[in-house]
Amino acid sequence: MKSSEEFARSGRSKRVYTIGFLQDQSKLSSKQKQLQRSDRIANLPLEYHGPLSAYERELLKTPIEDLVQDVHKGVIKPIHILRSYGKVAIKAHAKTNCLTEVMIRPGAEKWVEDVNLNGPLAGIPVSLKDSVAVGGFDVSVGYSRNTGRPYAEDGSMVRILKDAGAIPYVKTNLPITLLSFESANDVWGRTTNPHNTDYSPGGSTGGESALLAYGGGRIGIGSDVAGSVRVPAHFAGIYSLRCSVGRWPKVGMNTSMPGQEGIPSVFSPMARALPDLVYFTKSMIGMKPWEYDHSVHPIPWRSDVYDSTKDQKTLRIGVMQSDGVVSPSPACLRALETATAALTNAGHTITPVSPPSPSRALILASSLLNADGCRTFLSYFRTGEWIDPGASQMSFYISLPRPIRYLHYLYTRYIRRDPLWADLLREFRERSAYEQWQLVAKREAYKAEWHSWWRDEARIDVLLCPPNATPAVPHGGMRDAVAACGYTFLFNLLDYTAGVVPVTHVDRELDALPEGFDVRGMNGAARGAYKHYDAGKMHGLPVGVQVVGRRLEEEKVLAVMERVVDVLEGEGKGYPLLEIE
């Protein structure tokens, strides 16, 4: 019979063996997916690997509405469009590591012949965030345990796209947990910003923003629960629209937090150019997505709203310069001032506004999003699997014993004298069902407060504000900047429609912090954000503005985004896209 010491040694050996096996399992699954991706790229026909021809470059410059019309007329074949964008997508991936599943298969010519050549998106390649379900492919969401499990059929989003004549051709990277403005995981690796590879392209839809900014696509689909299509657009210099819940399909996806409805996630469009974003949104809504997906409201595209907003002589625009948590950095403030000055010069009415406390919204939204104590997104990790540093910070703090968290709250509030950060940390804890219901009641009361403020006090058409306090963060920067998401998270809480327009680029001289600038007097969220702000290192990174409407005002927001672009271009300040290499 074994002694108790022998039993203990035996138990320890088994535990070590089990942990090692699970760690190896995660690494093996990740390696297999990366090898599969490499093989798919290497085995693409030669047409996807050569240099761009003059004809292909012309196709890449053509707006999708014009391409669709040429496909309808038989002037252009969809395979030529696919080859052009597929070729640049491969180049974009080589630079930024933006792709996950490559869905272009050998024999693509026959596959493309089956698309609906009469649809509103006939022959247009569409890239998809990795979380979108495509039949025959994994939906890993960056977790190794989700690999090797291809979905049997397309989700509703992909069925709509295919019925419209579109060609889903690649899926793109995201952060494990989906709760970061970076995009990295063990399965697919880290995605970088095409403007500066030392920086993030954003998250959680960072693979999309990198691909579109580089020129490897014109339109794509992402999701947004705290800014995940808007911050990537800001970081990488593209256009995006955060639709309100129920305007865009969402069934047939995978996520890190199924059942989380305190702050509902929404799938939404992204584009390299604004006319494409407008046409894509109009086309998808025109496909009657409510007939494919029970979660979509049966609201057709409202041309009257779009046209009247485009024709309105004088827009009344409210400007929210700060969210009251993290003041905008010099680069983001300059972008906002550039846009407001151009709008003012064009005769529009610009009004500084002070809406109901955005800092209160940040505390409430953070509590709702992680009311489960971060249990759900943590449940999908395998032993030893890498976790995003921002999500790691959240899960570590929320798991601390209550007495320790309370002592830290007292220290932060009364010794560090940082009441905002203290309140945010105090409310960031696991909730019971009873407490969750109370949070939802507070959310609805806050939404009613904003509704009354906008209608009775502000009386504005749209609101203009920064998409984030800073431009792109460097890799690993979300460990410090995890709480600096208030400019976008606010409108997820309210379920307001919001879009991002790129305006300018960071300038090392114009956007430098003033001499003697000191973060020590800032709250904890602001200190984390400004820790990585360096105009010299960030020189050339994109900077955008956010256009916000009320709930279900997609047509109005898109129209105002076009008005913003028009006035900037009218002053010779149009945003230059990255040239396709």
C-alpha positions in Angstrom: 0.0 0.0 0.0 1.2 3.5 -0.8 2.1 5.8 2.0 0.3 9.2 2.3 3.5 10.9 0.9 3.5 8.6 -2.1 -0.2 9.3 -2.7 0.5 13.1 -2.5 3.4 12.8 -4.9 1.3 10.7 -7.3 -1.5 13.3 -7.1 0.9 16.1 -7.8 2.3 14.3 -10.8 -1.2 13.7 -12.2 -2.1 17.3 -11.8 1.1 18.5 -13.4 0.6 16.0 -16.3 -3.0 17.2 -16.7 -2.1 20.9 -16.7 0.7 20.2 -19.2 -1.6 18.3 -21.4 -4.2 21.1 -21.4 -1.5 23.7 -22.2 -0.2 21.5 -25.0 -3.7 21.1 -26.3 -4.2 24.9 -26.5 -0.8 25.4 -28.2 -1.4 22.5 -30.7 -4.8 23.8 -31.7 -3.4 27.3 -32.2 -0.5 26.0 -34.3 -2.8 23.9 -36.4 -5.1 26.9 -37.2 -2.1 29.0 -38.1 -0.7 26.3 -40.4 -4.1 25.8 -42.0 -4.3 29.6 -42.7 -0.8 29.6 -44.2 -1.6 26.6 -46.4 -4.8 28.2 -47.6 -2.9 31.3 -48.6 0.0 29.4 -50.2 -2.4 27.2 -52.2 -4.4 30.1 -53.7 -4.2 30.3 -57.5 -1.3 32.3 -58.9 -3.7 35.2 -59.7 -3.8 36.0 -55.9 -0.1 36.3 -55.5 1.2 38.4 -58.3 1.5 42.2 -58.6 -1.5 44.3 -59.2 -2.3 45.1 -62.8 -3.5 48.5 -63.9 -7.0 47.1 -64.5 -7.0 45.7 -60.9 -6.0 49.0 -59.5 -8.9 50.7 -61.3 -11.3 48.1 -59.8 -9.9 48.8 -56.3 -10.6 52.5 -56.7 -14.2 52.0 -57.9 -17.0 52.6 -55.4 -19.0 49.4 -54.7 -22.2 50.9 -56.1 -20.5 51.4 -59.5 -19.0 47.9 -59.4 -22.4 46.4 -58.7 -23.9 48.3 -61.7 -21.1 47.0 -63.9 -21.7 43.5 -62.7 -25.4 43.9 -63.5 -24.5 45.1 -67.0 -22.0 42.2 -67.5 -19.1 44.7 -67.9 -17.2 43.2 -65.0 -17.0 39.6 -63.8 -17.2 39.0 -60.1 -14.1 36.8 -60.2 -12.0 39.8 -61.3 -13.2 41.8 -58.3 -12.5 38.9 -56.0 -9.0 38.4 -57.3 -8.2 42.1 -57.0 -9.3 42.3 -53.4 -8.0 38.9 -52.5 -4.6 39.9 -53.8 -4.4 43.0 -51.6 -5.9 41.1 -48.6 -3.0 38.7 -48.7 -0.6 41.7 -48.8 -2.5 43.3 -45.9 -2.2 40.1 -43.9 1.5 39.9 -44.5 2.0 43.3 -43.0 -0.6 43.3 -40.2 -1.7 39.7 -39.5 -5.3 40.7 -40.0 -6.9 37.5 -41.4 -8.2 34.4 -39.6 -10.2 32.2 -42.0 -9.3 32.5 -45.7 -12.5 31.4 -47.4 -11.3 31.7 -51.0 -10.9 28.1 -52.2 -9.2 26.6 -55.3 -11.7 26.6 -58.1 -13.1 29.9 -56.9 -14.2 30.7 -60.5 -16.9 28.1 -60.4 -17.9 29.2 -56.8 -18.2 32.8 -57.8 -20.4 32.0 -60.8 -23.1 30.9 -58.4 -23.6 34.3 -56.8 -26.7 36.3 -57.5 -25.6 38.6 -60.3 -28.7 40.7 -60.0 -28.5 41.4 -56.3 -27.7 44.8 -54.7 -24.2 43.6 -53.7 -23.6 41.5 -56.8 -19.9 40.4 -57.0 -18.8 42.5 -54.0 -16.3 40.8 -51.6 -17.2 41.3 -48.0 -14.9 40.6 -45.1 -16.3 39.4 -41.8 -15.2 39.6 -38.1 -14.2 36.1 -37.0 -17.3 35.8 -34.8 -19.6 35.7 -37.8 -20.7 32.1 -38.7 -19.9 30.8 -42.1 -20.8 27.2 -43.0 -17.8 25.0 -43.2 -15.5 27.2 -41.1 -14.7 27.6 -37.4 -16.0 30.5 -35.3 -13.1 30.5 -32.8 -13.5 34.0 -31.4 -9.8 33.6 -30.5 -10.3 30.7 -28.1 -8.4 27.5 -28.9 -11.2 25.3 -27.6 -13.5 26.6 -30.4 -11.2 25.4 -33.2 -11.7 22.2 -35.2 -15.5 22.7 -34.9 -16.7 24.1 -38.2 -20.2 25.4 -38.3 -22.6 23.3 -40.3 -24.4 26.2 -42.0 -24.3 29.9 -42.6 -25.6 32.3 -40.1 -28.4 34.8 -41.0 -25.9 37.5 -41.8 -24.1 35.4 -44.4 -27.3 34.1 -45.9 -28.4 37.7 -46.5 -25.1 38.6 -48.0 -25.1 35.7 -50.4 -28.7 36.3 -51.4 -27.7 39.9 -52.1 -24.9 38.6 -54.4 -22.0 39.4 -52.1 -18.9 37.2 -51.7 -17.7 36.5 -48.1 -14.0 35.9 -48.8 -12.1 36.3 -45.5 -12.7 36.5 -41.8 -10.6 38.8 -39.6 -8.9 38.9 -36.2 -10.2 40.0 -32.8 -9.1 39.9 -29.2 -9.8 36.9 -27.1 -12.7 37.8 -24.8 -13.8 40.5 -27.3 -13.3 43.1 -24.6 -10.3 45.1 -25.7 -9.2 47.8 -28.1 -6.4 45.5 -29.2 -6.8 42.4 -31.3 -4.6 39.5 -30.2 -5.0 35.8 -29.1 -3.0 32.6 -29.2 -5.0 31.1 -32.0 -4.3 33.8 -34.6 -1.6 36.0 -33.1 -1.6 39.8 -32.9 -2.9 42.2 -35.5 -1.0 45.5 -36.0 -2.0 48.9 -37.3 -1.0 49.4 -41.0 -0.1 53.0 -40.3 2.4 52.0 -37.6 2.9 48.4 -36.7 3.9 49.2 -33.1 0.3 50.2 -32.5 -3.1 48.5 -32.3 -5.6 48.8 -35.1 -8.3 48.7 -32.4 -10.6 46.1 -31.1 -12.5 44.1 -30.9 -13.0 44.4 -34.7 -9.3 45.2 -35.3 -8.7 42.7 -38.1 -11.4 44.4 -40.1 -10.0 47.9 -39.6 -6.5 46.8 -40.5 -7.7 45.1 -43.7 -9.9 47.9 -44.8 -7.4 50.7 -44.0 -4.7 48.8 -46.0 -7.0 48.4 -48.9 -7.7 44.7 -48.8 -11.4 45.3 -48.9 -14.0 48.0 -49.2 -16.7 46.8 -46.9 -16.8 44.6 -43.8 -18.9 43.6 -40.8 -18.0 43.9 -37.2 -19.7 44.0 -33.8 -19.8 46.6 -31.1 -20.5 46.3 -27.3 -18.3 49.2 -26.0 -16.9 50.8 -29.2 -15.7 47.8 -31.1 -16.5 49.1 -34.6 -16.0 52.8 -33.8 -12.6 52.7 -32.0 -11.0 50.5 -34.7 -12.3 53.1 -37.3 -10.7 55.9 -35.3 -7.4 54.0 -34.7 -7.0 52.9 -38.3 -8.6 55.7 -40.3 -11.7 54.2 -41.8 -15.5 54.7 -41.5 -17.9 52.7 -39.4 -21.5 52.9 -38.1 -22.7 51.5 -34.8 -26.3 50.6 -35.5 -29.0 50.5 -32.8 -30.1 47.2 -31.5 -32.5 45.6 -33.9 -31.5 47.4 -37.1 -28.8 44.9 -38.2 -29.0 41.0 -38.0 -27.1 39.2 -35.1 -28.4 35.6 -35.0 -25.9 33.0 -36.1 -22.8 34.4 -34.5 -20.4 33.3 -31.7 -19.4 35.4 -28.7 -17.4 35.3 -25.5 -20.5 36.3 -23.4 -23.6 34.6 -24.6 -26.7 35.7 -22.7 -25.2 39.1 -21.8 -27.9 41.6 -22.5 -27.2 44.4 -20.0 -25.3 46.1 -22.8 -26.4 44.3 -26.0 -23.8 43.7 -28.6 -24.7 44.8 -32.2 -23.3 43.8 -35.5 -22.6 46.8 -37.8 -21.0 47.8 -41.1 -17.4 49.2 -41.6 -16.0 50.6 -44.8 -12.8 52.1 -46.4 -14.8 54.9 -47.9 -18.0 56.7 -46.7 -20.1 56.3 -49.9 -19.5 52.5 -49.6 -20.7 52.5 -46.0 -23.9 54.3 -47.0 -24.6 52.0 -50.0 -23.8 48.9 -48.0 -26.1 49.8 -45.1 -28.9 50.8 -47.5 -28.5 47.5 -49.4 -28.5 45.3 -46.3 -31.6 46.9 -44.9 -33.2 46.7 -48.4 -32.8 42.9 -48.2 -35.4 42.9 -45.4 -33.2 41.2 -42.8 -36.2 40.8 -40.5 -37.3 38.0 -42.8 -34.0 36.1 -42.0 -33.5 37.1 -38.3 -36.2 37.4 -35.6 -34.1 40.0 -33.7 -34.3 42.6 -36.5 -37.0 45.4 -36.5 -39.0 45.5 -39.7 -37.9 49.1 -40.5 -37.1 49.7 -44.2 -34.5 52.1 -45.4 -36.0 55.6 -44.9 -34.9 57.6 -47.9 -37.0 60.6 -46.8 -35.0 60.9 -43.6 -31.7 60.5 -45.4 -32.6 63.0 -48.1 -34.0 65.6 -45.8 -30.9 65.5 -43.6 -28.7 65.8 -46.7 -30.7 68.8 -47.9 -31.2 70.6 -44.5 -29.6 74.0 -44.9 -28.5 74.5 -41.3 -27.8 71.6 -39.0 -27.9 72.1 -35.2 -24.9 70.2 -33.9 -24.1 69.7 -30.2 -20.4 69.3 -29.3 -19.4 67.2 -26.3 -15.7 67.9 -25.9 -15.1 65.7 -22.9 -16.8 62.7 -21.3 -15.9 64.0 -17.9 -13.6 61.0 -17.3 -10.6 61.3 -19.7 -10.2 64.7 -21.4 -9.3 64.4 -25.1 -5.7 64.4 -26.0 -4.3 67.3 -28.1 -4.6 65.2 -31.3 -8.3 64.2 -30.6 -9.2 67.7 -29.6 -7.6 69.1 -32.7 -9.6 66.7 -34.9 -12.8 67.7 -33.1 -12.0 71.4 -33.5 -11.1 70.9 -37.2 -14.5 69.4 -37.9 -16.5 71.9 -35.9 -14.7 74.8 -37.5 -15.5 73.5 -41.0 -19.1 73.0 -40.0 -19.3 76.5 -38.6 -17.8 78.0 -41.7 -20.4 76.2 -43.7 -23.2 77.9 -41.8 -24.2 75.2 -39.4 -25.0 75.9 -35.7 -22.5 74.5 -33.3 -23.5 74.4 -29.6 -21.3 73.2 -26.7 -23.5 70.8 -24.6 -23.3 69.3 -21.1 -25.5 66.1 -21.2 -26.4 64.0 -18.3 -23.2 62.7 -16.6 -21.2 60.5 -18.9 -19.1 59.4 -16.0 -22.1 57.9 -14.3 -22.8 56.1 -17.6 -19.3 54.5 -17.5 -19.8 53.2 -14.0 -23.3 51.8 -14.8 -22.3 50.3 -18.2 -19.2 48.6 -16.7 -21.3 47.1 -13.9 -23.9 45.8 -16.4 -21.4 44.3 -18.9 -19.5 42.3 -16.3 -22.3 41.6 -13.8 -21.4 37.9 -14.0 -18.1 38.6 -12.4 -16.3 37.9 -15.7 -17.2 34.2 -15.3 -18.6 33.7 -18.8 -15.7 34.9 -20.9 -13.2 33.2 -18.5 -15.0 29.9 -18.9 -13.8 29.4 -22.4 -10.1 29.5 -21.6 -7.9 26.5 -21.7 -5.2 26.2 -19.1 -2.2 28.4 -19.9 -4.0 30.3 -22.7 -3.0 33.9 -23.1 -5.5 36.5 -21.9 -5.7 40.1 -23.1 -4.0 42.4 -20.5 -7.1 44.6 -20.2 -9.4 41.7 -19.6 -6.9 40.2 -17.2 -7.0 43.4 -15.2 -10.8 43.3 -15.0 -11.0 39.6 -14.1 -8.3 40.0 -11.4 -9.9 43.0 -9.7 -13.4 41.6 -9.8 -12.3 38.3 -8.2 -10.6 40.0 -5.2 -12.3 39.3 -1.9 -14.8 42.0 -1.0 -12.9 43.3 2.1 -9.7 43.8 0.0 -11.7 45.7 -2.7 -13.3 47.8 0.0 -10.0 48.7 1.6 -8.7 49.6 -1.9 -11.8 51.8 -2.5 -11.1 53.7 0.8 -7.5 54.1 -0.1 -8.3 55.4 -3.6 -11.1 57.8 -2.4 -9.6 59.2 0.7 -5.8 58.9 0.5 -5.4 59.2 -3.3 -8.4 61.6 -3.4 -9.7 60.1 -6.6 -13.5 59.7 -6.1 -14.4 58.9 -9.7 -11.9 56.0 -10.0 -12.9 54.9 -6.5 -16.6 54.7 -7.4 -15.8 52.9 -10.7 -13.8 50.3 -8.8 -16.3 49.9 -6.0 -19.2 49.2 -8.4 -17.2 46.8 -10.5 -18.2 43.5 -8.9 -20.2 40.4 -9.4 -24.0 40.9 -9.1 -26.9 38.7 -8.0 -30.0 38.5 -10.2 -31.7 40.9 -7.8 -28.8 43.4 -8.2 -28.8 43.0 -12.0 -32.4 43.9 -12.2 -31.7 47.1 -10.2 -28.9 48.0 -12.6 -31.2 47.5 -15.6 -33.8 49.8 -13.9 -31.0 52.4 -13.5 -30.0 52.0 -17.1 -33.6 52.7 -18.3 -33.9 55.7 -16.0 -30.6 57.1 -17.4 -31.8 56.6 -21.0 -35.0 58.4 -20.1 -32.9 61.3 -18.7 -30.9 61.6 -21.9 -34.1 61.4 -24.0 -35.6 64.3 -22.1 -32.4 66.3 -22.2 -32.0 65.9 -26.0 -35.6 66.8 -26.7 -36.2 69.6 -24.3 -32.8 71.2 -23.5 -30.2 70.4 -26.2 -32.6 70.4 -29.2 -29.9 69.3 -31.6 -29.9 67.2 -34.7 -26.8 65.2 -33.8 -24.0 65.3 -31.3 -20.3 65.5 -32.2 -17.6 64.2 -29.9 -14.2 62.3 -29.9 -14.4 58.5 -30.5 -11.7 58.0 -27.8 -9.5 60.2 -25.6 -6.4 59.2 -27.5 -5.3 57.8 -30.9 -4.3 54.2 -31.2 -2.7 52.5 -28.1 0.6 50.6 -28.4 0.5 46.9 -28.1 -0.2 45.9 -24.5 -1.5 49.4 -23.7 -4.9 48.2 -22.8 -3.5 47.0 -19.5 -3.5 50.6 -18.4 -6.1 52.1 -20.7 -8.8 49.5 -20.1 -11.2 51.9 -18.4 -10.7 54.7 -21.0 -13.7 53.7 -23.2 -16.3 56.2 -22.1 -16.7 58.1 -25.4 -18.1 55.0 -27.1 -19.4 52.9 -24.2 -21.8 55.7 -23.4 -23.8 55.3 -26.6 -23.9 51.5 -26.2 -25.6 52.1 -22.9 -28.1 54.5 -24.5 -28.4 52.4 -27.7 -27.8 55.5 -29.8 -26.7 55.3 -33.5 -23.1 56.5 -33.9 -20.6 56.7 -36.7 -16.9 57.5 -37.0 -15.3 59.8 -39.6 -11.5 60.0 -40.0 -10.4 63.6 -39.9 -6.6 64.0 -39.6 -3.4 62.4 -38.4 -1.3 62.9 -35.3 1.3 65.6 -35.7 4.4 65.4 -33.5 4.5 69.2 -33.1 0.9 70.3 -33.2 -0.3 67.5 -30.8 2.5 67.4 -28.3 1.5 67.6 -24.6 2.3 71.0 -23.1 5.6 71.3 -21.2 5.2 70.3 -17.6 2.1 68.2 -18.3 1.6 65.9 -15.2 -0.7 62.9 -15.0 -0.5 62.6 -11.3 -3.5 64.9 -10.7 -5.7 62.8 -13.0 -8.1 60.1 -12.1 -7.1 56.5 -12.5 -8.8 56.0 -15.9 -7.1 59.2 -17.3 -3.7 58.2 -16.0 -3.9 54.9 -17.7 -4.9 56.5 -21.0 -2.3 59.2 -21.0 0.5 56.8 -19.9 0.8 55.9 -23.6 0.2 59.2 -25.3 3.3 60.4 -27.1 2.7 62.6 -30.2 6.2 61.9 -31.4 5.8 58.1 -31.4 2.2 58.4 -32.6 3.1 60.7 -35.5 1.0 59.8 -38.6 -1.7 57.7 -36.8 -5.3 58.5 -37.8 -7.6 60.6 -35.7 -11.4 60.7 -36.1 -14.6 62.2 -34.8 -17.8 60.5 -33.7 -21.2 61.6 -35.0 -24.1 60.5 -32.7 -27.8 60.4 -33.3 -30.6 59.0 -31.2 -31.8 55.5 -31.3 -32.5 54.0 -34.7 -31.3 57.0 -36.6 -29.0 55.3 -39.0 -30.1 57.3 -42.0 -29.7 60.6 -40.3 -26.3 59.8 -38.9 -24.9 58.6 -42.2 -26.2 61.7 -43.9 -24.5 64.0 -41.3 -21.3 62.0 -41.7 -21.4 62.8 -45.4 -22.0 66.5 -44.5 -19.0 66.5 -42.3 -16.8 64.9 -45.0 -18.2 67.4 -47.6 -17.3 70.5 -45.5 -13.8 69.2 -44.7 -13.1 68.4 -48.4 -14.6 71.8 -49.3 -11.8 73.4 -47.2 -9.1 71.1 -48.7 -8.9 69.1 -45.5 -10.3 65.8 -46.8 -8.9 62.7 -45.1 -6.3 60.8 -47.4 -6.7 57.1 -47.3 -3.6 54.8 -47.3 -2.3 54.2 -50.8 -2.7 50.6 -51.8 0.8 49.2 -52.3 
